[in-house]
């Protein structure tokens, strides 16, 4: 019994905090939240709070020089209030410095609608005119005057060639549309390769961000990883040395590539198949560009006169992501590395043809990097005749261990023959020499790209040219029947890739 008493005393001593241990310094964000809550409770007139208001404090935001920003959202009689939010600003010691309040007076509004949700939805659709999906109209209060009861809905679809997300407000008393706007913002950019283009941006407070609101992860900025921002959504100056201009080109290419995958190749889910992309960075001080499975980085040409952000270069790098996130992943033999490099060239080229820009801008062709002029000798690869840039146009055993960019030539040549054939079509699609002297008939760039995308979905960790031949023949057969299989087979024969022992037949 006596020993047990001693143990209890010892435990009590261990649990006692010595008086000389200093308390942790107060958290500035906690001080800010506490001060803001006191202000809201003690001075309701500052925020025009009515007896039916409920306030919800958001996450405290840290600013420069110790400033803290405490945001609040408001509901009225249980309904969300659009325009009823406000912010309390404090210093690091929790002293209130100011408030930012949008609302002008306390709310007093009848919350029973005179128009049905169904009728409000019909009015919203008439206003927008197009759109595939609409959220159910829900009641909200607009902080205008003493308050306006309204239905709010979002209609998503396509505006021209880009996504659209129209938010529509309908008066719940009269059934008339009060307001509508597209949440997908068109940033206007002065690009180097494409002239003046529009691309999707986001807006936060008073700044626009070079970040796509729909295509998750498509964003661009400098080498520090920060996304570029702009106060007026007018980007770049159109010169080859301006990095913001480079990002205009990169965003235009990436958004076009994302849309191409979905609209031409029926591949939703972006570049990784999970609805994500990879951040793009410009300003890399080298005549190069790269993708590292986390981001894409773009340099400039060797003469420092322009950035490496043409469509084919941007989508070449993002094409590696497509290769990575299809079955079999990126790792394997050096031969597989050459097929990976070719994959980038294919997706860069297909995106050019999808965008189909006029001759004075970045017209589609089968040359890689010709406008960037990376090392002062024009294109870095040529798909209709790889030998013109020093790469093999016909398969041999040497290709399996060749430097990967050079090894890309064989599959590049196959893709061109599959898409366009060996006979000349026009200046952008010239005649292409075959290794067996055959005449090959193309099936069109979109069909060829569709076959190759389905080929990648069959990729294995160990991947050879013969494996690609077999997989693409299967894809051609399943997509387009025997005609598709024969077109794929003829193109592979024309670049001397041997038959696979288990390839299909008609």
QUIVEN-V660603 format. One line per field, one symbol per residue. ss: DSSP state (~ for helix, > for strand, _ for the rest). phi: phi as a letter, one per 30 degrees, with the letter a starting at -180 (. if undefined). burial: # if it has 16 or more other C-alpha atoms within 10 Angstrom, else .. Layout:
ss->???
phi->???
burial->???
This chain:
ss->_~~~~~~~~~~~~~~____________~~~~~~~~~~~~~~~_~~~~_____>>>>>___>>_~~~_>>>>>>>>>__>>>>___>>>>>_____>>>>>>_______________~~~~~~~~~~~~____>>___>>>>>_____>>>>>>>>>>>>__>>>>>>>>>>_____>>>>>>__>>>>>>_____>>>>>>>>>__>>>_>_______>>>_____>_>>___>>_______~~~~~~~~~~~~~~~~~~~~~______>_____>__>>>>______>>>___>>>>_>______>___~~~~~~~~~~~~~~_________~~~~~~~~~~~~~~~~~~~~~~___________>>____________>>___~~~~_______~~~~~__~~~~~~~~~~~~~~~~~>____>__>___________>___~~~~~~~~~~~~________~~~~~~~~~~~~~~~~~~~~~~~~~~~~~~____________
phi->.ddddddddddddddddedddddddddeddddddddddddddbdddchdcdcdbcbdcddcdbdhidbbccbcbbbhicdcdjcdabccbcdciddcabbbddcaddabdccdccdddddddddddddibkcbbdedbdbccdcidjbdbcbbbcclbciccdbbdcbcbddccicddaaacdccddcbcdccbidbcbdbcbbhccccdbddcdejdabadddidddbadbibcibicdcdddeededddedddddedeeddcchcdjidcicibbbecbcjddadaaabbibacbbcbdddicacdbdeddeddddddddddccejicdlddedddddddeedddddddedddhddddcbddabccidddhebibiddbbddaeddcicdcbdaddddcdedddddeddededddddcicddcaddbddbdcdcidcccdcjdddddddddddddcdcdcbcddddeddddddddddbidddddddddddddcidddddcddbc
burial->...........................##.###.###.##......###...###.#..#.#....##########..##################..#.###.###...#.#.#.#..##.###.##..#..#..########..##########.....############.###..#.#############.########....###############....####..#.###########################..##.######...#########..#####...########...#####################.###...######################......#############....#########.#.#####...##.#.####################.....######....#####.################..###############.#..#.##############.........
